[in-house]
Amino acid sequence: MVQWVYNFGAGAADGRAEMKNLLGGKGANLAEMASIGLPVPPGFTLTTEVCTRFYEDKCTYPTELKGQVAKALARVEERSGQKFGDATNPLLLSVRSGARASMPGMMDTVLNLGLNDWTVAALAKRSGDRRFAYDSYRRFVQMYSDVVLGIELSHFEKLLERAKQRRGVKQDHELVAEDLEKLVMDYKARVHVEIGMDFPEDPHEQLWGAVGAVFNSWMNQRAKTYRQLHDIPESWGTAVNVQAMVFGNMGSDCATGVAFTRNPSNGANDFYGEFLVNAQGEDVVAGIRTPQELTIKARKSHGSDLPSLEEVMPNIFRELCTMRQQLETHYKDMQDIEFTIQQNKLYMLQTRTGKRTAHAACRVPLASSWPGRMSTARCRYGRMQRRPMTPVRPRSSGHRASAWYARSTCFSTAGVSSR
């Protein structure tokens, strides 16, 4: 029987980094990080071959897939100590795309999947924060309605603006739990108006809707255009990564961040990155809040008054520095990482080879730090891939390129092996 689903988490994984053609770049590296003992939330990957079959068979799945997904989901439940759809201790999921070549922002993601009118109450009780629970629910309904149900985001943005007007506030985070609970009801009413059906409450229906939406996004127009610009074959397909949610927006002891293990602009051996306290990644893309620096050195260099991660969460910062070294040693190259902190516990969500400027590519000391890689001298004359990157919105307040922006737009030279 063909294996369509690969598990990862709790220090073990079915896949490895070299399986990116099958698991996609994200899935392969999640498996690799789990296998070397990094704290990766448990999950599973639906392979790129599922995507290929999905399109070959007129948007239907292989017959064995649902059974394999059910077994993989049970393993995530076991590893997380939570149960999908349970009204007392619910497991919530993220569903993300993951092609073998990086395609930032081109395909779809759904977060907080599994929330409904019953599980949201359990999340509120577990977190001790009713506002957080309903904010997560509000985000989920909006994201799912856009990605899966095909409803224009503008409908939800208008309802959000009205909620802020009623409360007399300007920022989303100023809304209280009662506002957000009513907003969820308003969102669902809008869904019924737009599609003539109720928003799905069954978590399993939600899951398969999200999986289908990610596979469908492989053929959306922006993904097609990106593939044409970057010579990515349509036949490659995308994997889908289903993973237990960890929350960077559960309180002041939570955060989300991105980092390069070295400075991608000049190649210096500096930990370069940013984070936001009490936030999810989408808050950064929205440009509503200014990210904070990882290190004291970077904060002082950029004249920021906001405290660094090194200052506000020193133990987490030290742990992250250890993982930085572990990843560079293991992959023998500069890495671009994503992480989330939930209630003072660090989780790794992604690693990949970090893009860098040509200047940085020549300066990064490959030969001395990572045996078997190209030397600095050879790099000056070696092959370097230069390709245009699709820009994303920079931080709203910055005069410099932030780490969030740099990951997708500023740096176009990938690491080069000696092969």
N, C-alpha and C positions, 0 to 999 in steps of 0.2 A: 504494500500500500504506500502511496506517495505521502511523504510528510509535508503537509501544507503549513503547519504551525510550529514555531520554535519558541521554547520557553526561556526566560532569563530571570535572575533575581536570587537573593539569599545566598550569594557566593557561588552560584552555579549557573550554567547556561548550556543550551543545546548547540548554539552557534559560536563562531569566533570572528575576529576582525577580517580575516581573509575571505569571508563568505559574503561580501557586500553585494556581489552580483545577485545573490539569492535573497539576502535579508535587507538589502538597501544599506546605505552608509550609516544611517542612524541606528537601525536594528542591529547591524553587525557590531558597532561600537558599544551599544548598550550591553550586548552579550559579552563582549570582551571586558568591559569594565566590571561587570558582575563576576566574571570568572577570575579576575585578579583581586577580588575582595573589596572593591569599592562599594559604597552604599548606594545602590541603584534600586529604586522602587520596583517591586516585582511586576512582571508583565509577560507579554508574548508578541511575536511578530508573525503576521500573515505574509507569506513570501511574495516576491515579484512574479512568481509563476502563477499564483492565484489571479493576479491582475491580468496576466496574459490569457489565461483560460477564461476569465470573466468577459473579456472582449471577444475572444474566439467563439464563445458559446452564447452570444447575444445577451450579455449582462446577466448571466446566471453563474452560480458557484459550483465547484466540484462537489459531488455527492457526499464525500467524506468530510467536507470542511466543517459543517456545523457540529458534528460529533467531536472533532479535534479541538474546536474552539471551546466547547463545553468542558472538556477535560482540562484545557489550559486555564480556563477561568476558575475552575475548582482549585487548581494549584495556586493561583493568585490569592484566592480566598484563604487558603491554608497558610500561605506565607505572610499574609497581611493580618490575619486574625479577624477579618471582616467578611461579610457575606453580601453579595450583589443583590440589591433589591430588598434587603432586610430592613424592617421598620424600626429596629432598635440599634443595630450597629452596621450601617450600610457601607459597602465598598463602592467608592466612586472612581471613575475611570477617565483617563485622557485617551483620545484616539487621534493619532498623528500620521501623516504621510512620511515616507522615507525612501526616496529613489536612490539608486546607486551613485548618481551624481547630485551634488547639492543644487537645489532649486529654491532658494530662499523666497518665501512669500508667494510662491506660485500655486501651491496646492493647499488643501483645506485641513483644518484642525478643529476638534471639538473637545472642550474641557468640562469638567464637573458632571460628566455623564452618569446617569443613575439617580439624579435628583427628581423627586416628584413631591406631591403634597404630603406624603407620609415620611419619606426619607429626610426631607428638609427639617422636620421636627426633631428627628434623631440627631442630625448634624448640629442643630442648635443646642441640644442637650449635651452632646459629646464635647463640643467646643466651648460651651458656656457663653456663647456669643450669638444671640439671635440675629443681630444685624449682619454678622459675617455669613450666617447660613442663608439668609434671604438675598444677600448680595450675590452669593455664589449661584443661587437658584435663578436670580434675575439674569446674570451673565449667561448661564447655560441656556435658558429659554431663548434669549436673543441670538446666541451663537448657533444653536441647533436650528432655529427657524431660518436663519440666513443660509447656513451651509447645507442642511439636509432638506428643508422644506422649500427653499428657494424664494423666501419672502424678503423684500427689500429692507435693508437695515434702517433706511430713513423712517419707516413706520415706528420703529422702536426708539429711535433717537428723538423723535417728536414727543413720544410719550414720556421719555426720560426728562426732557426739557420742561414739560408741563408739571411733572412731579417736583422738580426743583423750584419752579415758579410758585407752586402751592406752598412749599415749605419756606420760600423766601431765601433760598441759598443759590450759590453759583456753581459749586463743585459737587461731583457725584458723592464724594466721601462724607459730605455734610448731611446727606439723607439719613434718616433714622430707620429702624427696623420696620415700623409701621408703614412708612413710605414705600419701602422696598417690597413688602408683602403685597400692598395694593398694586404696585407696579407689575409684579408677577401676574396678578389677576388681569390687569389691563393688557399685558403682553399676550396672554392666552386668548383673551377676547379678540384681539387683533388677528391672531392666527386663525381663529374660526371664521372671521370675516373674509380673510384673504383666500383660504383654501377650502372652506366649507366643512372642515373637520376639526375635532379637538386636538390639542397638543398631546402627543403620546405620553402616557403615564407609565407604561410597562417598560422597565429598564432594558429588558432583552430586545424589545422592539426598537428602543432608542439606540442600542448598540449596533444592531444590524443596519439601521438607517445611517448611522455615522460611518460604518465600514463601507457601505455602498457609495456614500458621498465622497469619501476619500478616493476610492477607485475611479469614480466618475470624474473627479477633479484632474486626473491624469490627462484627460482629453478636453479640459476647458481651454478657452482661447488663449488666456495668458500663459498657460503651461505649454501649449503648442508653439506660441511665439517664442518663448524662452528656449525651448528645445531647438528651434530653427536657428536662433542666434548663437547657440552654444554647441551646435552639432551633437546633440543628444538624441540617439535613435528612439523612435516611438516604441519599438519592440521591447525596449528594456522594461517598461512598466514600473510601477511603484510598489513597495511593500507598505503594510499598514502596521503601526505599532500601537498596541493596546496596553496601557500601563496604569497601575494604581495611582490615584491622584495624591500628590503632596501639595500642601497649601502654603504659599508664601504670604498669604493675606489673612491669616488667622489671628493676627495680633502683633504687638510690638516685638515679640521674640521670633518673628517670622520675616523672611525676606526672599527676594529673587534676584539673581545676578548673572552676568556673563563676564568672561575673562579670557585673555590670551596669556599663555604661560611666559611669553616674552613680549616686549614692545613691538607690535607689528609695523610700526612706522620706521623705526631705526634699528631694530634687532637687538637692542640692549636687554640684558638679563634682568628685566624689571617685570614684576607681576602687574599686568595692565588690565584694568577692568572696572566695572561699576556694579552697583546694586541699588535696590529700593527696599526699604523696610515696609512690611505690611502691604505687599503688592503681588499681583500676578504679572506675567510677561506682557500681556496686552496693555497694561497700564503704561508701560514704557513706550510701546509703539504709538500710543495715543498722544504722547508728548505733553501730558497734563502735569507731570511732576518731574523735577530735576533729579536724575540719578546721583548717587553719592560714590565717592572714590573708594577703592579697595584699601589703599595704603595711606599712611600718614604722609609719606613722601609725595605721593601724587596729589593729595589734598592741598598740601602747602605749595606745590609747584603750580597748581592751577588756581590758587587763591580762593579756594572754596571755604565757606563758613560751616558747611555741613560735615559732621563727623564721619570719618572713614570706618569701614568694616573692622579694620585693625583696632579701632578705638571702642566701637560700640559692642562688638562681639569678639573679643580677643581670643577666646578659646576656639570658636568656630574659624576664625582667621588662621590660626596656627594649623588647625586640621586641614583647611583648604590648601595651605602652603605645602603640607606633606603630600596631599593628593596631586598637587601641581608637579612636584618632583617625581612622584611615582608615575604619572602619566608620561612625562617627558622621557624618563628612563625607559619605560616600556615601549613607547611608540617611536623613540629615537627621532623625534621632531617636535617642533613647536606645536602646541595644541590650542584650540579654540573651544572653550567649555561653557556649559550652562549648568547652573546649580540653583537649588531651592533650599531654604532653611525653614523648617516647620517646628515650632516650639523648641528652639535651640538644638535641633538635630539637622545635620547637613546631609543632603541627597544630591547625587550627580545625575543629571538628566541628559547630557550629551557631551561627547567629545569628538573632535574632527581635526584634521590638519589645518592649522591656522593660515589664512591668507596673509600676505605681507607685501610691502613695497619691494621693488627691485633692490633698493639700498639695504633694506633689512635682510633680504635673502642672501646678500653677499656678506653681511656682517655676522649673522647668527653662526656661532662657532661649532659647526656641525662635526668637524673631525675630532676635536678634543672632548666634547661632551657626549657624543653619540657615535661610538665606533661603528664603522661600516657605512657611514653616510658621507656625502660629498664634502670635500674640504672647502674652506673659505676661499682659497686661491682659485681652486677649480671652478667654484660657483661663479666667479666673475666671467668665465668664458663658457660656462656650461649652458645647457638648455633650460630656459625659464619660460613657463607658459604665461602669456599675457592675454587676457580676455576681458571684454567689457563686462561690468557688473550692473545688475538692475538696481537703481538707487531706491532707498527707503527714506522715510522722513527722519531727519536728524532731530536731536533733542531740541525742545522748544526754546531753551534759554541759553544754549551754548554758543560760544564763538569758536570752539574747536570741535573737531570730529570726535564724538563719543565712542566708547567701545561698542555700544549697540549699533551705531551707524557704521562703524568701521567693519563690522563683521560682514556686511552685505554690499558695501559700495566703494570704500576707499582703497582697498588693497586687492590687487589682482594677481599676485605672483604666489603660486602654491609652493610648498616644499618640494625639493627635487631629490630623488634617490640617486644612488651611484650606479644603478642598473642602466 
